[in-house]
Amino acid sequence: MKEVRDKRGYAYSVYSYFAPLKQTGPFQIGLQTKRSQAKDALKVTREVLTAFLKDGPSEEELAAAKANLTGSFPLRLDSNKKILENVANIGFYGLPLDYLDQYRASVEAVTTDDIRQAFARRVRPENLITVTVAAD
């Protein structure tokens, strides 16, 4: 976000996420930009990913991510539907029955080294596929 949007103005939003599935799911990065700056936006995005894979998040970035995850956690449980979805995920992924009770502590226990190791196991830049969609 800082490099692609804030510093260069290439996109209104840029995001990345893992899509966990029963088997290893995909890692996706997405953004929307003008056709004229698409190559530059993709170049910066790849540079940011490469740096992140090498260095991982800073302590400040990790703290902000933890605050976001733990602070928004109650909103993941604010209806019967959401509670049921979480219980279904616990069953589907074989998570411990106290997963929801332990969620905040589990998030707080994550270190920058844990994140670097997880990304090193799951994200292979040489296997990335770029999909570009353009409209006139």
PLY file of the C-alpha trace (Angstrom):
ply
format ascii 1.0
element vertex 136
property float x
property float y
property float z
element edge 135
property int vertex1
property int vertex2
end_header
0.00 0.00 0.00
2.75 2.44 0.96
4.83 1.94 -2.16
2.15 1.33 -4.79
-0.55 3.71 -3.61
0.84 6.24 -1.16
4.25 6.98 -2.71
3.44 6.51 -6.39
-0.34 6.80 -6.72
-0.55 3.75 -9.00
-3.72 2.35 -7.44
-6.51 3.35 -5.11
-6.11 0.06 -3.31
-3.68 -2.81 -3.44
-4.07 -5.97 -1.40
-2.68 -9.41 -0.84
-3.99 -12.46 0.94
-3.71 -16.19 1.34
-6.85 -18.13 0.47
-6.63 -21.13 2.79
-8.22 -24.29 1.50
-8.16 -27.91 2.66
-4.94 -28.20 0.64
-2.43 -25.38 0.23
-4.34 -22.48 -1.27
-3.21 -19.58 -3.41
-1.50 -16.36 -2.42
-2.95 -13.44 -4.35
-1.99 -9.83 -4.89
-4.44 -7.49 -6.56
-4.72 -3.90 -7.64
-6.45 -1.73 -10.20
-4.53 0.88 -12.13
-4.52 2.83 -15.37
-3.33 0.88 -18.37
-0.57 3.46 -18.95
1.03 2.72 -15.58
0.31 -1.01 -15.30
3.88 -2.12 -16.03
5.30 0.27 -13.44
2.69 -0.75 -10.85
3.46 -4.44 -11.40
7.20 -3.79 -11.17
6.85 -1.99 -7.84
4.49 -4.69 -6.54
7.02 -7.41 -7.38
9.83 -5.40 -5.76
7.79 -5.02 -2.58
7.05 -8.75 -2.52
10.72 -9.60 -3.05
11.77 -7.31 -0.20
9.06 -8.71 2.07
10.14 -12.28 1.34
13.72 -11.32 2.19
13.14 -9.14 5.25
9.60 -9.88 6.44
7.51 -7.27 8.19
8.95 -4.70 10.54
8.02 -4.90 14.21
5.76 -1.87 13.69
3.98 -3.51 10.75
3.49 -6.69 12.77
2.10 -4.74 15.72
-0.36 -2.94 13.44
-1.46 -6.22 11.85
-1.96 -7.83 15.25
-3.99 -4.85 16.46
-6.16 -5.06 13.37
-6.76 -8.81 13.72
-7.43 -8.81 17.45
-9.36 -5.54 17.44
-11.71 -6.66 14.68
-12.11 -10.18 16.08
-15.39 -9.48 17.94
-16.96 -8.46 14.61
-16.27 -11.98 13.33
-18.61 -13.29 16.03
-21.35 -10.68 16.19
-24.15 -12.80 14.76
-25.32 -16.40 14.93
-24.43 -16.79 11.26
-20.83 -15.70 11.84
-20.50 -17.94 14.88
-21.75 -20.88 12.83
-19.32 -20.06 10.00
-16.45 -20.06 12.50
-17.57 -23.37 14.01
-17.79 -24.83 10.48
-14.21 -23.65 9.79
-13.02 -25.26 13.01
-14.50 -28.56 11.85
-13.37 -28.26 8.23
-9.75 -27.46 9.09
-9.55 -29.73 12.13
-8.76 -26.83 14.45
-8.82 -27.28 18.22
-12.21 -26.83 19.81
-10.89 -23.87 21.83
-9.67 -22.09 18.67
-11.94 -19.08 19.19
-10.99 -18.82 22.87
-7.29 -18.93 21.99
-7.46 -16.74 18.86
-6.15 -13.50 20.38
-3.32 -15.22 22.25
-2.36 -17.12 19.10
-2.22 -13.90 17.08
-0.19 -12.15 19.76
2.31 -15.04 19.82
3.25 -14.62 16.13
6.72 -13.18 15.52
8.31 -11.54 12.50
10.45 -14.66 12.12
7.30 -16.83 12.04
5.99 -14.71 9.19
9.24 -14.85 7.22
9.31 -18.63 7.59
5.66 -19.02 6.56
6.13 -16.89 3.46
9.33 -18.77 2.57
7.40 -22.06 2.74
4.39 -20.90 0.75
5.29 -18.10 -1.67
7.55 -18.92 -4.60
8.14 -15.86 -6.81
9.24 -18.07 -9.70
5.80 -19.72 -9.69
3.76 -16.51 -9.70
1.28 -16.02 -12.49
0.27 -12.51 -13.52
-3.22 -11.95 -14.88
-3.85 -8.58 -16.47
-7.33 -7.53 -17.52
-7.78 -4.37 -19.55
-10.80 -2.58 -20.89
-11.06 0.25 -23.37
0 1
1 2
2 3
3 4
4 5
5 6
6 7
7 8
8 9
9 10
10 11
11 12
12 13
13 14
14 15
15 16
16 17
17 18
18 19
19 20
20 21
21 22
22 23
23 24
24 25
25 26
26 27
27 28
28 29
29 30
30 31
31 32
32 33
33 34
34 35
35 36
36 37
37 38
38 39
39 40
40 41
41 42
42 43
43 44
44 45
45 46
46 47
47 48
48 49
49 50
50 51
51 52
52 53
53 54
54 55
55 56
56 57
57 58
58 59
59 60
60 61
61 62
62 63
63 64
64 65
65 66
66 67
67 68
68 69
69 70
70 71
71 72
72 73
73 74
74 75
75 76
76 77
77 78
78 79
79 80
80 81
81 82
82 83
83 84
84 85
85 86
86 87
87 88
88 89
89 90
90 91
91 92
92 93
93 94
94 95
95 96
96 97
97 98
98 99
99 100
100 101
101 102
102 103
103 104
104 105
105 106
106 107
107 108
108 109
109 110
110 111
111 112
112 113
113 114
114 115
115 116
116 117
117 118
118 119
119 120
120 121
121 122
122 123
123 124
124 125
125 126
126 127
127 128
128 129
129 130
130 131
131 132
132 133
133 134
134 135
